[in-house]
Amino acid sequence: MSTPTLQNGPAYPALGLRPAGGSHPSRAETREQLAKATYDLLVVGGGILGISTAWHAAQAGLRVALVDSGDFAGATSSASSKLLHGGLRYLQTGAVKLVAENHFERRAVSRQVAPHLANPLTFYLPVYKGGPHGAAKLGAGVFAYSALSAFGDGVGHLLSPSKAAQDVPELRTDNLKAVAVYGDDQMNDARMALMTVRAAVEAGAVVLNHAEVTGLRFTKGRVTGAELKDRQSGDEFGVNARLVLNATGPWVDHLRRMEDENAAPSIRLSKGAHLVLKRTAPWKAALATPIDKYRITFALPWEDMLLLGTTDEEYEGDPRDVSVTEQDTTQILDEAAFSIRDQQLSRDLITYSFAGLRVLPGGPGDTSKAKRETVVTEGRGGMLSVAGGKWTTFRHIGRTIMNKLAELPGHPLGEDMQPISQLPKKLPLPGISNPNAVAHRLLVDGGTPGPRMSADTARHLATHYGSLSFDIARLANEDPALAERIHPDAPEIWAQVAYARDHEWAETADDVLRRRTTLTIRGLATDEVRGGVESMLDAKK
């Protein structure tokens, strides 16, 4: 079903322009709220690290504000490999405890915290003649890996090449000796981050995206807030806070220099690029192919597409300029060709490419061997800066930072904080549900009284919103134009744009097309689609 077209105008639902009921405060209301209060904690940076901290701090009873100069998860946090994983390669370095901890967090997120946003994924690790690892070593490795996960994803084992080729038809079988099998999980990182923002707000946090820090506020040499500029309206305002947390990822040293112009660099950056391609055949498993002793290249079935990556090279430029180069594209395709047939690697199948920056502790050495640890430092003005870590352990990072806040000299926040040990261990994210049950209900109930929902749309909503899908279905039922597909080749419907505008802080077309939906990664963010989205967003302003 195609998008309704207005006469002499872009395609968009004519009746879907009114804001949905119960929407979050306007930007002007949020700016006023931020400006008139003194917060216990101001988190600067809306990547998953800052979001998780804001969520846990609000749970602990602190008055929390969170701001970001761009969109929530607008940079590194939506440019990951989309995995929740234990880190198979860490076993090579003997980091057994780290892998076990990662597995614990992975299982907690995918089973109890966000089963509606994560799904199990079987990995095939092909062993080729002359490859960097032998079958016996990899077989033992995946067994140990699954053991550290208490065999919750089955027992790691070896599989015959013929059986693996049935599940992954594009698997290259020339000189393929065996395939090692293990289990992890995957997600849509942007959606996971947005649901965590929503959880933080439900816990009491006040949030504003597209709000840039232009300077810090000081009281007797201590950082006590920030000056901000609303990048949507141009309005300038300030926020007072007892403590400021710098969680700006690749920009962490930029903010540290606002506190102390002589602050020495604390991090280094590694660029990871990915390609998204249309699939030429169904994939029932992902591929993790060893490139050398330390590196693995992934081929992941994701969002009905194929995600390839990643690169790992030191990056020294402006974080705003990070992009996928021709060299990156060639490297990713060449490395994928070790285990994937050429017909799946045609450049004509590429729909999107993206690059993100991993934040690593400062120091020498190969970035591909660097540990993804979280570093917390305190500046001369008392601002805390936190950087590093990985998506899988985002809850653990939030708890770690909260423990750090409780232990600060003088306990500036400790007396008002509920101890992190007393908070719920596995508090679920909004929309928690069984996505299969949600999809079934959408199919059964979604056609009354409005138009019948298609199976792919029902599945998409269930696995990106969980039980919140019913709110979107109600919008579509109330307004048939909102039940129309945004693009005929994607499962998303216009009700999701209205919902993103009124309930998910979407301010720009990219906010909607790149992070609230999958239109951009599918290569379907056409001028017509973009114009329709912008019209809907403008209707609320």
Stockholm file with secondary structure:
# STOCKHOLM 1.0

chainA/1-541         MSTPTLQNGPAYPALGLRPAGGSHPSRAETREQLAKATYDLLVVGGGILGISTAWHAAQAGLRVALVDSGDFAGATSSASSKLLHGGLRYLQTGAVKLVAENHFERRAVSRQVAPHLANPLTFYLPVYKGGPHGAAKLGAGVFAYSALSAFGDGVGHLLSPSKAAQDVPELRTDNLKAVAVYGDDQMNDARMALMTVRAAVEAGAVVLNHAEVTGLRFTKGRVTGAELKDRQSGDEFGVNARLVLNATGPWVDHLRRMEDENAAPSIRLSKGAHLVLKRTAPWKAALATPIDKYRITFALPWEDMLLLGTTDEEYEGDPRDVSVTEQDTTQILDEAAFSIRDQQLSRDLITYSFAGLRVLPGGPGDTSKAKRETVVTEGRGGMLSVAGGKWTTFRHIGRTIMNKLAELPGHPLGEDMQPISQLPKKLPLPGISNPNAVAHRLLVDGGTPGPRMSADTARHLATHYGSLSFDIARLANEDPALAERIHPDAPEIWAQVAYARDHEWAETADDVLRRRTTLTIRGLATDEVRGGVESMLDAKK
#=GR chainA/1-541 SS CCCCBCTTSCBCCTTTTSCCTTCCCCHHHHHHHHHHSEEEEEEECCSHHHHHHHHHHHHTTCCEEEECSSCTTCSGGGSSCCEECCCGGGGGGTCHHHHHHHHHHHHIIIIIICTTTEEEEEEEEEEETTCSSCHHHHHHHHHHHHHHTTTTTCCCEEECHHHHHHHCTTBCCTTEEEEEEEEEEEECHHHHHHHHHHHHHHTTCEEESSEEEEEEEEETTEEEEEEEEETTTCCEEEEEEEEEEECCGGGHHHHHHHHCTTCCCCEEEEEEEEEEEECSSCCSSEEEEECSSSCEEEEEEETTEEEEECCCEEECSCGGGCCCCHHHHHHHHHHHTTTBCGGGGCGGGEEEEEEEEEEEESSSSCGGGSCCCEEEEECTTSCEEEEECCGGGHHHHHHHHHHHHHTSTTCTTGGGSCCGGGSCTTCCCTTCSCHHHHHHHHHHHTTSSSCCCCHHHHHHHHHHHGGGHHHHHHHHHHCGGGGSBSSTTSSCBHHHHHHHHHHSCCCSHHIIIIIISSTTTTTCCCHHHHHHHHHHHHTTC
#=GC SS_cons         CCCCBCTTSCBCCTTTTSCCTTCCCCHHHHHHHHHHSEEEEEEECCSHHHHHHHHHHHHTTCCEEEECSSCTTCSGGGSSCCEECCCGGGGGGTCHHHHHHHHHHHHIIIIIICTTTEEEEEEEEEEETTCSSCHHHHHHHHHHHHHHTTTTTCCCEEECHHHHHHHCTTBCCTTEEEEEEEEEEEECHHHHHHHHHHHHHHTTCEEESSEEEEEEEEETTEEEEEEEEETTTCCEEEEEEEEEEECCGGGHHHHHHHHCTTCCCCEEEEEEEEEEEECSSCCSSEEEEECSSSCEEEEEEETTEEEEECCCEEECSCGGGCCCCHHHHHHHHHHHTTTBCGGGGCGGGEEEEEEEEEEEESSSSCGGGSCCCEEEEECTTSCEEEEECCGGGHHHHHHHHHHHHHTSTTCTTGGGSCCGGGSCTTCCCTTCSCHHHHHHHHHHHTTSSSCCCCHHHHHHHHHHHGGGHHHHHHHHHHCGGGGSBSSTTSSCBHHHHHHHHHHSCCCSHHIIIIIISSTTTTTCCCHHHHHHHHHHHHTTC
//
